[in-house]
Amino acid sequence: MASKACCKIPPVVIEGYTPKGTYSDLGGLNTYVTGDKDAKTAVIAVFDIFGFTPQIIQGADIIAAGGNHLVIMPNFFRGPGIDPTLFPVDTPEKTAKVTEFIQGPANVEQAVKNLQMIMEKATITYPGVERWAVIGYCWGGKAATLISGPSTPFKISISLHPGFLKSEDATHITIPHLLLASRGESADEVSKIAVILKNHVNEVVRTKSHVETYDAVHGWMAARANLGDEDALRVYKKGYEQVVDYLTDHLTAAL
């Protein structure tokens, strides 16, 4: 199930940010591309259920500039994100529409398949990239976790204020994993995941993974980031600084 916070908190609508990247077709999906296309390291970002929002686009630009990475963010929904007016999900009608979207365009199992397909296309389109990471936000965090198993094409994975948390998913992770949770996720599940990663049978996972909970609202690094608020902007920047540092330490440094 999604976190209660995910269902209660509406996204923040902001205007005025000018994207640094461009959009192009990749594997039949409209994809936001930002950063150095000749970089040796790259990130596939899986947005949250609201799709291409200014906050998440800005985040992709921060990651690209902060670590000299190529960042690509495909539109796995093949259309717009979920209608933000459905939040908070407080009526049977809204619940039905949100459920329909999650089972349709936002089907997590399909997202994992899409990630595998995009990776195949991306390695051809960007042959200079030597190491890939995957980052997922909320809904996308589930997909990023699920694709971090034994046959993953990625070197590290990052899950930001993830939705649909299940601690058992962490047992299948085989690469360094960063989990940044918010106070909106289940503290019990986050704690279980931290224990699983800390005691993981895989030494790389055990020694290089990190779990941390921010005193922030669910979605503070994506569509629910109220960047007009000083405290929200501060924690937004802090979160992205930690992501950039983690990529530097465990993706770039390995080259």
N, C-alpha and C positions, 0 to 999 in steps of 0.2 A: 504494500500500500504506500501511497505517497505520504509525506509527512503532513501533519495537521497544519503546520505553518504554510506549506505550499498551497493548500486549499483555501486558506483564510486571507493571505496577504495579496492584494492586487499589485500589478507591476507599476513602476513609476514611469510616467511618460515625460521624456525630456527632448528638447530641441537644441539645435545649435552646434552639435559636434560634426566636424567635417572629416569623413573617413580618409585615411592615408592610402588605402589600397584600392583595388578595382574588383569588378566581378567578371567571371569568365565561366565557360562551360567545362566541367570536369566529370566525365563519366555520365553525361546526361543530366547532371545536377548543377544548378546555378550556385557558384562557389565564390565566396569572398576570399581574395588573395592579397596578403600584405607582407611586407618585408622583402628581403633580398632573395630574388629568385635563383641566385647562384650560391646560396648558403649551403653549408655542409650539414646543417641540422635543420629539421623542420618539425612542425607541430600540426596535427589535425585537431581542430577544435569542434566539439559537438555542442551546439548551443542548447539553451533550455527550451521549454515548451512554447515560449513566446517568439522564438525565431530570431531574426536579425533585428535586434534593438540597438539603439545608440550606445548603451552601456557595454554591451558585449562586443560590439564592433570596436569600441575604444579599447577594451581589454585586449583584443587581438592585436591591435596596433602597439599597445604597451609591451606585450610579450615579444613581438617582432623586433621592435627597436631596442628593448632592454637586453636582449641576448644575441642580436644579429641572426635571428631565425627567420625562416620562411614560415608563415602561418596560413593555413587554408581552412576555411570553414564552409563546408558544403550545406546546401539546403536539403536535408534529408526528408523534409516534409513535402517537397516538390510543390510548395505553395506557401501561403502565409502561416504564421504560427497561430496558436489558439487565440480566440477572441478574448482580449483582456477584460471585457465587461462581464465575463462569466465568473470573475473573481471579486469578492469571495464566493466560494461555491456553497451557497446557503439555501438553495431550493432544489426540489427534485428535478426540475427542468434543467437547471444548470449542471447538476450532477450527471444527468443523462448525456448532455452534450460534451462534458469533459471526458466522461468515460468513452464515448464514441471516438473522440479525438485520440485518446491514449491507445485505444485498441486499433485505430486506423493509421493515420499519418505518423503518430508518435509511438508505434509499436516498437518496443525495445529490442525484441529479437530481430526484427527487420533492420533496425539501426545497426546492429552488430554486423549483419550481412552487408549492409551498405558501407560500413567502415572497411570491411575486407575488400570490397569492390573498389572503393576509392583509393585504397592503398595500392592496389594493382595498377590503377590508372596513374596515380601520382608518381610512382617510381619510374614510369615511362616518361611522363611529362617533365619531371624534374630529376634527371639522372645523376646530377651532381650531389644530391642529398645522400649522405652516408648513414645518418641515424635519425629515426623518427620517434616522436613522442605523441601521445594522445591525451587531450584534456577534455573533460566533460563537465557540464554545468547542470546541476539538479537532475532532470531527466537524462541528460547526456552523461552525467556522472555514472549512472547505472551501466550505460553502454560501454563507457571507458573501462569500468571495472570488469565487465564480463569478457571483454576482448583481451584481458591481461593474463590469459591462461597459457598453457604449455606451447601452443602453436602461434602465439601472438607475433605479429610483425613489428611490434613496437619495442623500444628499449626501456622506456619508462611510461608510467601512466599517472594522471592527476585527476582527482575527483573533487569538485568544488561544490559545497553545500548540496551533497547528493540526495536525490530522491529515491524512493523504493529501497531503502537500506535493508540489506539482509547480511548479517555478519558471516554467514556460511559462504558468501561469494568470495570473501577474502582468502579462504583456504585454497582457492584455485589460482591465485595470483602467482606469477613466476618472475616478475620484474619489479624493480623499485617502484613504490607506489606512495604518492602524497595525497592525503585526505585532509582537506580543510573543511571542517563542519561549522555550522552555525548553532545558535541556541535553539533553532527551530527543529533540528533533527533529534531523533531518539538518542538521548545520552547513553542509554544502556547499550544500544547497538553500536554506537561509536566506540564505546569502551571495549566491547567485545572484539571489534575489528582491530583496535590498537593492540590488544593482547595477542590476537592471532598473528598479526604481522611481526610483533616483537619476538614471538616464539616460533616463527615459521621454520619449516624444515629446510627451506631454501636460504642459504646464507646471504645471498645478495639481497633478497627480499627482507630478511631479518635485520640486516645492518644498514640498509639504505632507505628503508621506508620511514614515513613519518606521519603521525596523526595529530591533529591539533584542532581545538574548538575555539572559534572566535566569539566574542561577545557582540554578535551582530545578528541582524534579521536574516532569515532564510532568503537566499538569492542576493546577498549583499554584493556579490561580484558580477551580477548579471542584471536581469530586467527589474529587480526590486531595489537596485542601488539608487537611492535618492541623492544624486550628486550635487544637488543644490544645498544640502545640509552639510555643515562643516564636519561633524563627527562621522557621518556616513562616507563622505569623501575621503577622510583620513583612513578609515578601515578598508575602504576600497583600494586605496593606494598601497596600504600595508600588505594586503592579500596578494596583489599583483607583484609586489617586490619579492615576496616569499616564493611565488611561482617562478619568477625569473631566476632567483638564486638557486632554486632546486634544479631547474633546467641547466644552469651553468655547472653545477656540481656533479650532476649525474647524466647529462646528455653531452654537453660540449666538452667537459673535461675528459671524457672517455675517448675522444678522438686522438 
